[in-house]
Amino acid sequence: MMRSRVQRFGLGLAIVLASACGGESGEAPPPAESTPAASEPAAAQEASPSTSSTPAPSGAPAAPSAPATLEVPASYRIQFETSKGNFVVQVDRSSAPNGADRFFRLVTEGFYDDVRFFRVLSGFMAQFGINGDPEVTARWRAQPIQDDPVVGSNSRGTITFAKTNQANSRTSQVFINLVDNANLDGMGFAPFGRVVEGMDVVDQLYAGYGEGAPQGNGPAQGQIVSQGNAYLTQSFPLLDHVVRARVVN
């Protein structure tokens, strides 16, 4: 029994190290961002929210520039209006300061408005955070943030950034844990907030498409990145989405 559990854990870890986005058999792989394609430049140097990133190569979309006056509160709340109802996330910088700062900036710039919950796996988590406009997505993917140490656990209701197999690769994709997923703690997934109102809404997000392609029948991350909402609206019309996200305190 113990050997079987170790083997399943090793398989899940191997899958995320290969930058996979899902699997139908056994345990579901961790929430991962697809690795940027060769034609889509990633930042050559990790950038924290308070520093500028290395300039992108000529012809690449410019990375977002940090507003000089942006001050992130030590604690703040975000209200998500969605196609299923509303929920509220409480964020505390002490949990994961880099993640909390990036999330605040994304919300205040309207990044999550009209974004789809593209990977919802019952009994695991709900993942979202690829903008409907491919050019907007490309700009943020060019400016990843530094990793935070894992302080809290990925318990039910916590919200955490997804990442690739590389260090300092978090950009805009996040996931909400639908159950206790403590196994993600040792993989470097650092929660930065928690759903404090409306978790019943999160539980109702459409999960009918299952795991993402190619392991399942759900959306392929690469196509969302390159085609945006046009791809999702045509091929996955039942996905729930964020209507608007805003700071409420």
C-alpha positions as CSV (number, residue, x, y, z in Angstrom):
1,M,0.0,0.0,0.0
2,M,2.8,2.4,0.9
3,R,4.8,1.5,-2.2
4,S,1.7,2.1,-4.3
5,R,1.2,5.6,-2.8
6,V,4.8,6.5,-3.4
7,Q,4.6,5.3,-7.0
8,R,1.4,7.4,-7.6
9,F,3.1,10.5,-6.1
10,G,6.2,10.0,-8.2
11,L,4.0,9.7,-11.3
12,G,2.2,13.0,-10.6
13,L,5.5,14.7,-9.9
14,A,7.0,13.4,-13.2
15,I,4.0,14.7,-15.1
16,V,4.4,18.3,-13.8
17,L,8.1,18.2,-14.5
18,A,7.2,17.4,-18.1
19,S,5.0,20.5,-18.1
20,A,1.8,18.5,-18.6
21,C,-1.6,20.0,-17.9
22,G,-3.5,17.0,-16.8
23,G,-4.3,13.3,-16.9
24,E,-7.4,11.1,-16.7
25,S,-6.1,8.1,-14.9
26,G,-4.8,7.9,-11.3
27,E,-4.2,11.1,-9.4
28,A,-4.7,14.4,-11.2
29,P,-1.5,16.2,-12.0
30,P,-0.7,19.4,-10.2
31,P,-1.9,22.7,-11.7
32,A,0.7,23.7,-14.2
33,E,1.2,26.5,-16.7
34,S,2.1,25.3,-20.2
35,T,5.7,26.0,-21.0
36,P,6.0,29.0,-23.3
37,A,6.6,28.1,-26.9
38,A,10.0,28.9,-28.5
39,S,8.4,31.7,-30.4
40,E,7.0,33.2,-27.3
41,P,9.8,34.8,-25.3
42,A,9.9,34.4,-21.5
43,A,11.8,36.8,-19.3
44,A,15.5,36.0,-19.3
45,Q,15.7,37.2,-15.7
46,E,13.2,36.7,-12.9
47,A,11.4,39.8,-11.9
48,S,9.7,40.6,-8.6
49,P,6.7,43.0,-8.6
50,S,9.0,45.8,-7.5
51,T,11.6,45.5,-10.2
52,S,11.5,45.7,-14.0
53,S,12.0,42.6,-16.1
54,T,14.7,42.1,-18.7
55,P,13.6,43.7,-21.9
56,A,11.9,41.3,-24.3
57,P,13.5,40.5,-27.7
58,S,12.8,42.8,-30.6
59,G,9.3,42.2,-32.0
60,A,8.0,40.6,-28.8
61,P,5.0,42.0,-26.9
62,A,6.2,44.5,-24.3
63,A,5.9,43.3,-20.7
64,P,3.6,45.3,-18.4
65,S,5.3,48.1,-16.7
66,A,4.8,48.4,-12.9
67,P,3.0,51.6,-11.9
68,A,5.3,53.7,-9.7
69,T,2.4,54.6,-7.4
70,L,1.0,51.1,-6.9
71,E,1.0,50.2,-3.2
72,V,-0.3,46.8,-2.2
73,P,-2.1,46.6,1.1
74,A,-0.8,44.1,3.7
75,S,-4.3,42.5,3.5
76,Y,-7.0,43.0,0.9
77,R,-10.2,41.4,-0.5
78,I,-11.2,40.7,-4.1
79,Q,-14.7,40.1,-5.2
80,F,-15.2,37.9,-8.2
81,E,-18.5,38.3,-10.1
82,T,-18.9,35.1,-12.1
83,S,-21.4,33.4,-14.3
84,K,-22.3,31.2,-11.4
85,G,-22.5,33.9,-8.7
86,N,-20.1,35.8,-6.5
87,F,-17.2,34.8,-4.2
88,V,-14.7,36.8,-2.2
89,V,-11.0,36.1,-1.8
90,Q,-9.0,37.3,1.2
91,V,-5.3,37.9,0.5
92,D,-2.6,38.4,3.0
93,R,0.9,39.4,1.9
94,S,2.5,37.6,4.8
95,S,1.5,34.3,3.2
96,A,3.2,34.8,-0.1
97,P,4.2,38.4,-0.8
98,N,5.3,38.1,-4.4
99,G,2.1,36.2,-5.3
100,A,-0.1,38.7,-3.4
101,D,1.5,41.6,-5.1
102,R,1.1,40.1,-8.6
103,F,-2.5,39.2,-7.9
104,F,-3.3,42.7,-6.8
105,R,-1.8,44.2,-9.9
106,L,-3.6,41.7,-12.2
107,V,-6.9,42.5,-10.6
108,T,-6.5,46.3,-10.6
109,E,-5.6,46.2,-14.3
110,G,-8.7,44.1,-15.1
111,F,-6.8,41.1,-16.3
112,Y,-9.3,38.5,-14.9
113,D,-12.4,40.2,-16.4
114,D,-14.1,37.7,-18.8
115,V,-11.5,35.0,-18.1
116,R,-12.7,31.4,-18.2
117,F,-12.4,28.7,-15.5
118,F,-10.8,26.4,-18.1
119,R,-9.7,23.5,-15.9
120,V,-12.1,22.5,-13.2
121,L,-11.6,19.0,-11.7
122,S,-14.1,17.9,-9.1
123,G,-12.4,16.7,-6.0
124,F,-9.3,18.6,-6.8
125,M,-9.2,22.3,-7.9
126,A,-10.5,25.0,-10.3
127,Q,-7.9,26.7,-12.5
128,F,-8.2,30.0,-14.4
129,G,-6.0,33.0,-15.4
130,I,-5.4,33.0,-19.2
131,N,-6.7,36.3,-20.6
132,G,-9.2,36.2,-23.5
133,D,-6.8,38.4,-25.5
134,P,-3.7,36.5,-26.6
135,E,-1.6,39.7,-26.7
136,V,-2.5,40.5,-23.1
137,T,-1.6,37.0,-22.1
138,A,1.8,37.2,-23.9
139,R,2.7,40.4,-22.1
140,W,2.2,38.9,-18.7
141,R,3.8,35.6,-19.6
142,A,6.9,37.6,-20.4
143,Q,7.2,38.8,-16.8
144,P,7.2,35.9,-14.4
145,I,7.6,36.5,-10.7
146,Q,10.0,35.0,-8.1
147,D,8.8,32.0,-6.1
148,D,7.6,32.4,-2.6
149,P,8.4,30.0,0.2
150,V,5.4,27.7,1.0
151,V,4.1,29.0,4.4
152,G,0.6,27.7,4.4
153,S,-1.0,24.5,3.1
154,N,-3.1,24.1,0.0
155,S,-6.2,23.4,2.1
156,R,-9.8,23.6,0.7
157,G,-10.6,27.2,-0.3
158,T,-7.0,28.5,-0.6
159,I,-5.9,30.2,-3.8
160,T,-2.5,29.6,-5.3
161,F,-0.5,30.4,-8.5
162,A,0.1,27.7,-11.0
163,K,3.6,27.3,-12.4
164,T,5.7,25.4,-14.9
165,N,8.5,23.0,-14.0
166,Q,10.9,25.9,-13.9
167,A,11.7,28.0,-10.9
168,N,10.3,31.5,-10.8
169,S,7.7,30.8,-13.5
170,R,4.4,32.1,-12.0
171,T,2.7,34.7,-14.2
172,S,-1.2,34.9,-14.1
173,Q,-2.8,31.5,-13.8
174,V,-4.2,30.6,-10.3
175,F,-6.3,27.8,-8.9
176,I,-8.7,27.4,-6.0
177,N,-8.3,24.2,-4.0
178,L,-11.7,22.4,-3.9
179,V,-10.4,19.9,-1.3
180,D,-7.3,19.7,1.0
181,N,-4.4,19.2,-1.4
182,A,-1.5,19.1,1.1
183,N,0.6,17.0,-1.4
184,L,1.0,20.3,-3.4
185,D,2.9,22.0,-0.6
186,G,6.1,20.0,-1.1
187,M,6.0,20.9,-4.9
188,G,6.4,24.6,-4.2
189,F,2.8,25.7,-4.6
190,A,2.5,28.6,-2.2
191,P,-1.1,29.7,-1.3
192,F,-1.5,33.5,-1.0
193,G,-5.2,33.8,-0.1
194,R,-8.4,32.0,0.7
195,V,-12.0,32.1,-0.4
196,V,-13.9,33.6,2.6
197,E,-17.3,34.1,1.0
198,G,-19.1,32.1,-1.7
199,M,-17.1,28.8,-1.7
200,D,-20.4,27.1,-2.6
201,V,-20.3,29.1,-5.8
202,V,-16.8,27.9,-6.6
203,D,-18.0,24.3,-6.0
204,Q,-20.6,24.8,-8.7
205,L,-18.2,25.9,-11.5
206,Y,-18.7,23.8,-14.6
207,A,-16.5,20.7,-14.5
208,G,-18.1,18.7,-17.3
209,Y,-15.2,19.0,-19.7
210,G,-12.8,17.3,-17.3
211,E,-9.0,17.3,-17.7
212,G,-7.4,19.4,-20.4
213,A,-6.0,18.1,-23.7
214,P,-4.2,16.0,-24.6
215,Q,-4.7,13.9,-21.4
216,G,-8.5,14.7,-21.4
217,N,-11.3,16.2,-23.4
218,G,-11.0,19.7,-21.9
219,P,-9.3,22.8,-23.4
220,A,-5.7,22.7,-24.5
221,Q,-3.7,25.4,-22.6
222,G,-1.5,26.2,-25.7
223,Q,-4.6,27.0,-27.8
224,I,-6.1,29.2,-25.1
225,V,-2.8,31.1,-24.9
226,S,-2.6,31.5,-28.7
227,Q,-6.3,32.0,-29.5
228,G,-7.9,33.3,-26.3
229,N,-11.6,33.3,-25.7
230,A,-12.4,32.8,-29.4
231,Y,-11.2,29.2,-29.0
232,L,-13.0,28.6,-25.8
233,T,-16.3,30.2,-26.9
234,Q,-16.4,28.0,-30.0
235,S,-15.2,24.7,-28.6
236,F,-16.1,24.9,-24.9
237,P,-19.2,27.1,-24.6
238,L,-20.3,25.7,-21.2
239,L,-17.3,27.0,-19.2
240,D,-18.1,29.4,-16.4
241,H,-16.2,32.7,-16.5
242,V,-15.3,35.7,-14.4
243,V,-17.6,38.7,-15.2
244,R,-15.5,41.1,-13.2
245,A,-12.9,41.1,-10.4
246,R,-12.3,44.1,-8.2
247,V,-10.8,45.1,-4.9
248,V,-13.5,45.6,-2.3
249,N,-11.5,47.1,0.6
